[in-house]
Amino acid sequence: MRNPPLSTILISLFLFFLLHLPLASAAPRTSLTSHSFLSVEDDSDILISQDKSFACGFYEVGTNAFTFSIWFLNSKNKTVVWTANRDNPVNGHGSRVAMRKDGNLVLTDYDDTVIWSTNTSSAQAQGRLIDTGNLVVMDPDGKILWQSFDYPTDTLLPSQIFSRNSRLISGAANGLLSSGHYKFYFDSSNVLMLIYDTPELASIYWPDPGHAMWKDGRSTYNSSRYAVLDDMGQFVSSDNLTFKASDFGPGIRRRLTLDYDGNLRLYSLNELTKMWSISWIALSSICLVHSLCGRNGICVYTPTAQCTCPPGFEVNDPSDWSKGRFAKWTVHAKHSGMRWKLGNVTQKLPSTMEEVIQASMAAYS
């Protein structure tokens, strides 16, 4: 029997090794063109910026729950800077972000329900993540039809314009992307403010509502309502608010974030450790943030900031102080004054905020 030719043997060996090579994941892309999409089921199916600083794709927020988000690629943990569907995550199977042929960038759930879209329309439009962290949809001539910079979530990036229609909304809790109750925006007096905002209560806590605006260096006269953080780490605003990063200078990645605890912080990235450090903060005393400890809760320093309850109250949920307190004991009102009674012991109720804080600290210690 004749031996097979050498060429046949080589082809057979080539096919054998080809079939047994591990399948490589698709290389990350920098753009989405017509009919292309990102799949929730492939972790490597993402867009990256040209300089490889930012990535965009599906981000896991819970069991079988994902958002379409942008994050820093070079931080130790994925630091999310923008999210399309922070309060309406999609399924971990079958969800997609697709650039449709009409030029609309669309996020769909497992059943093809449209969860979010850019509402753009242009033949041959493409989606691109640029080096500033801005996700854009542009027409063939390079004209921007839509950009994520116009719709911030809880973070402002350098060169991102903050306008009269912009607002930062905190996350609901540490590590959660869903919307919380703290907001940062220009109010009707043309001043940038931090506010605790719920259906039951709206309360400004920065700048200090007890101060006249001019005492804090703010101006109400410029109605342009414009602010920006530049690449050097300086923030300037039309209401005269200005501040600089403690490491002011070029070449540092930064972000201005309204954190879940209601404080506004400027962060700088250490490229070596890939960790963030605070380079500016709005409120040096976290207890100045309104409703930080929930309804009826009190923020005290022991010596670090802690939440505690007034006498006669206990926390609803020890894992989430924002849910407030409820009365533990019955409070009795008598003509001789307000007093509460526990068993055979009667105590006078605190009548001033100072007495409440003193009593709370005594109970906490």
Secondary structure by P-SEA (a helix, b strand, c coil): cccccaaaaaaaaaaaaaaaccccccccccccccccccccccccccccccccccccccccccccbbbbcccccccccccccccccccbbbbcccbbbbbcccccbbbbcccccccccccccccbbbbbbccccccccccccccccccccccccccccccccccccbbbbbccccccccccccccccccccccccccccccccccccccccccccccccccccccbbbbbcccccccccccbbbbcccccccbbbbbbbccccbbbbbbbcccccbbbbccccccccccccccccccccccccccbbbbbcccccccccccccccccccbbbbbccccbbbbcccbbbbccccaaaaaaaaaaaac
